[in-house]
Amino acid sequence: MTLSVPSARAVDLRVEPVDNVLDRVELSLQARLGRDAVVRKRRSVGARTDRDTWVRIERRGLDKIGVQGWNGTECAARLEGIALPAWQGCVVWRDEDEAVMWRADETELLPGPPIGTAVLSEGPELPDEWWQAFSSSLDALAAQDTRRVATPDTVTITQALVTEAIHGAFAGDFDTTVEWWVPAHADLNWANMTAPTFCLFDWEDWGNAPRGLDSASLWGSSLPVPALADRVQQERRRDFESRDGKLMTLFVCSKILGPDAHPEDPRLEPARRMAEQIVAELQTG
């Protein structure tokens, strides 16, 4: 008999009261948080401490915590050759009133500010050294070994999920079987990288995923700025030219073009054109 895990109440931490949560984190980590400059996102809250570190606090439903747990930031501490903030410790607890858990990870401070929002509307000024560090970090990540499975948007990525997403959005008779599964960040966008010094943070969802997921995700976040999207494709050309990379581009396009798409989203038309091109290639390839 399989027991179902209750679903958590959906909340947005940008508007949800979190003072009690911040109090508990301060007590557990024995550090004061900068309450006047708290960074609030939909499912996480971040703040600087009085010992010049950063604390990221996340709320996650029990139904979104699989067998591998949700210690992605902690597990990423052993990765080599990747520019990421050093992990220092954490505190985790189960909510007394709801089917959720809270987790606060403490890391070193970022070397610079985040580049922008997840999806950019204007291209950032990034030096060649930034792009070199970006690409070498992704290459180093793909060369690691892990038993973790990526959970983009807190959903475990599987072959079935890839097939369902692609064939649910695009017609055509072509195989969606993934050949190579490699470690991926799984939440790669412009809000999770710094500049002018490159650093990749927010490692909660990393794990094995089809090759090219990260490259395709960043390309999708760059579509409102054509030159930026082209640069991502240029830097990660080997990913995009691989069959798995094409499948991941379709996977990303399926999310952009899905039923919840806003009709004025500037990503719609370039995503549609790219999807048509890839479907044609896969059908004849």
C-alpha positions, 0 to 999 in steps of 0.5 A: 500500500502506497501512502500519498503525501499531502499537497502543500498550500501554494504560497508566494513568499514575496507577499507571505509573512516570514518574520517568524521564519527569519527569527528561527533561522537567526536563532539556529545559525546564531547570526543576525540577518539584514532585515532591511534588505531581504530578497524575496522570491516566489519560493525563497527568501535571502538575506545577508548576515552580520558575519558577511555570509548569505542565507537562502531560505526555501519553503517546499511541500513534502510532496515536492521532496523526493527520495533524494531529499532536497539538499542540492546546495549542500551536495553541490559543495563537492563539485569541482571546477565550477564557479559557485559560492562555498557552502558553510552550513544549514538548518532544516525543519518541518513546519508545525502547521502545514505539510511543508519543510523549511531549509536555510543554507548559508554560503559565502557572499556572491562576488557580484550582483545577479545579472537580472531577472530570470528572463531578460528584456535588455542584453547585459554587458558581459566580457569575454572572460565571463563567457569563458568562465560560464562555458567552462563551468557548464563543461565541468558540471557535465563531467561530474558524477552524481546519483541525483536527478534534476528537478527543474521547477521542483519536478523530477525530470524523466524520459516520460516527462520529456516525451510527454512535454514534447509530443504534447506541444508539437506534432510529428513522428520522431523519437524523443529518446534521450541518449546522454544524461549528465549533471545539470544545474536545472535552473539556469537563468539570468537571475541565478548568475552574477556579473562582472565576475561569473558565479552560478548559484541556487543549486537546489534542483541540480542533478542528472538531466538530458544533455543540453538542458541548461544551455536550452534553458538559458537560451529560452531566457534570452529570447527577448534579446535576439543577440543574447540568445544567439550568443548563448547558442554560439557559446554552447554550440556543441550542446545545441547541435547534439540530438539531445540538445535539440530535444531539450530545446523543444522541451524548453519551447514546449514550456514557453508555448504552453497553454499558460503562455501570454499572447504578448510574450516576446519569446513566443515567435522565436520559440515557435520558429525554432521548434518548427526547425528542430521538428523538421530536422528530427523527422528527416534525421 
